[in-house]
Amino acid sequence: MGLGAINTADKHALGKAVGEDLIQHNGKKRYYSVKEVKESVKRNNYPMDWSCWAYCIFTSPEDFSTYHESIGESCEYGVMEAEMVSAMTNGASTSWFDADMSWLEWPDVDFSAIFDSIDLS
């Protein structure tokens, strides 16, 4: 299944599962490496062609771009991240959104609702 085939519910589920897994295996970080995110996607049994959606939330913009350049793909970090933010916050307003923000910097987001099995304090 290609990137275009992932729907909003799948984006939400992917972001939630990978986010919880990353925290459990790597601690809470502003950004994770492409390798850490890829391993999390695999552990959670998601299709590897969905990993780009997880990269746009959990890797830095620079790592995202470097990775995609290395494999000859062109993906737009900010556009994809905005879609994931909307999916993960159930369509909450993204007027505050800035593509340079880490997921930890999202304002007014109740992370306990997104990552309900992890203590984020």
C-alpha positions as CSV (number, residue, x, y, z in Angstrom):
1,M,0.0,0.0,0.0
2,G,1.5,3.3,-1.0
3,L,1.7,6.7,0.8
4,G,-1.5,7.9,-0.9
5,A,-3.5,4.9,0.4
6,I,-3.1,5.7,4.1
7,N,-6.3,7.2,5.6
8,T,-6.8,9.5,8.6
9,A,-7.7,6.7,11.0
10,D,-4.6,4.8,9.9
11,K,-2.4,7.9,10.3
12,H,-3.8,8.3,13.8
13,A,-3.2,4.7,14.8
14,L,0.3,4.7,13.3
15,G,1.3,7.9,15.1
16,K,-0.1,6.6,18.4
17,A,1.5,3.2,18.2
18,V,4.9,4.4,17.0
19,G,4.9,7.3,19.5
20,E,4.2,5.0,22.4
21,D,6.8,2.5,21.2
22,L,9.5,5.1,20.7
23,I,9.0,6.4,24.2
24,Q,9.1,2.8,25.7
25,H,12.2,1.8,23.8
26,N,14.1,5.1,23.6
27,G,12.8,7.5,26.2
28,K,11.1,10.8,25.5
29,K,13.1,12.8,22.9
30,R,12.4,15.8,20.8
31,Y,13.4,13.9,17.7
32,Y,14.2,10.2,17.0
33,S,16.6,8.9,14.4
34,V,15.3,7.5,11.1
35,K,16.6,4.1,12.3
36,E,14.7,4.3,15.6
37,V,11.5,5.2,13.9
38,K,11.9,2.5,11.2
39,E,12.5,-0.1,14.0
40,S,9.4,1.0,15.7
41,V,7.3,0.8,12.6
42,K,8.6,-2.8,12.1
43,R,7.9,-3.7,15.8
44,N,4.4,-2.5,15.4
45,N,3.8,-4.5,12.2
46,Y,3.0,-1.6,10.0
47,P,3.8,-1.6,6.3
48,M,7.2,-0.1,5.7
49,D,5.8,2.2,3.0
50,W,3.9,3.9,5.8
51,S,7.1,4.7,7.7
52,C,7.4,8.1,5.9
53,W,4.3,9.2,7.8
54,A,6.0,8.3,11.1
55,Y,9.3,10.0,10.0
56,C,7.5,13.3,9.5
57,I,6.3,13.4,13.1
58,F,9.2,11.8,15.0
59,T,12.4,12.7,13.1
60,S,13.9,16.2,12.6
61,P,13.1,18.0,9.3
62,E,16.8,17.7,8.4
63,D,16.9,13.9,9.0
64,F,13.6,13.5,7.1
65,S,15.1,15.4,4.1
66,T,18.5,13.7,4.2
67,Y,16.9,10.3,4.3
68,H,14.5,10.9,1.4
69,E,17.3,12.4,-0.7
70,S,19.4,9.3,0.0
71,I,16.7,7.0,-1.4
72,G,15.8,9.3,-4.3
73,E,12.3,10.2,-3.0
74,S,10.8,13.7,-2.8
75,C,8.4,14.0,0.2
76,E,7.3,17.3,1.7
77,Y,7.9,17.3,5.4
78,G,5.7,20.2,6.4
79,V,2.7,19.0,4.3
80,M,2.9,15.5,5.6
81,E,3.5,16.6,9.2
82,A,0.5,18.9,9.1
83,E,-1.6,15.9,7.9
84,M,-0.3,13.7,10.7
85,V,-0.9,16.5,13.3
86,S,-4.5,16.8,12.2
87,A,-5.0,13.0,12.3
88,M,-3.4,12.6,15.7
89,T,-5.3,15.5,17.2
90,N,-8.6,14.4,15.7
91,G,-8.8,17.4,13.5
92,A,-8.1,20.0,16.2
93,S,-7.2,23.4,14.8
94,T,-3.7,23.5,13.4
95,S,-3.5,27.3,13.3
96,W,-0.6,27.0,15.8
97,F,1.3,24.5,13.6
98,D,4.8,25.1,12.5
99,A,6.7,22.5,10.5
100,D,9.9,23.1,12.6
101,M,8.1,22.0,15.8
102,S,8.9,18.8,17.5
103,W,5.9,16.7,18.5
104,L,6.7,17.6,22.1
105,E,6.2,21.3,21.3
106,W,2.6,21.0,20.1
107,P,0.5,23.4,22.2
108,D,-2.8,22.5,23.9
109,V,-2.5,18.8,23.0
110,D,-3.4,16.3,25.7
111,F,-0.6,13.7,25.1
112,S,-2.2,11.4,27.6
113,A,-5.1,11.0,25.2
114,I,-2.8,10.4,22.3
115,F,-0.3,8.1,24.1
116,D,-2.7,6.8,26.8
117,S,-0.5,3.9,28.0
118,I,2.6,6.0,28.6
119,D,3.4,8.3,31.5
120,L,4.7,11.4,29.8
121,S,5.5,13.4,32.9
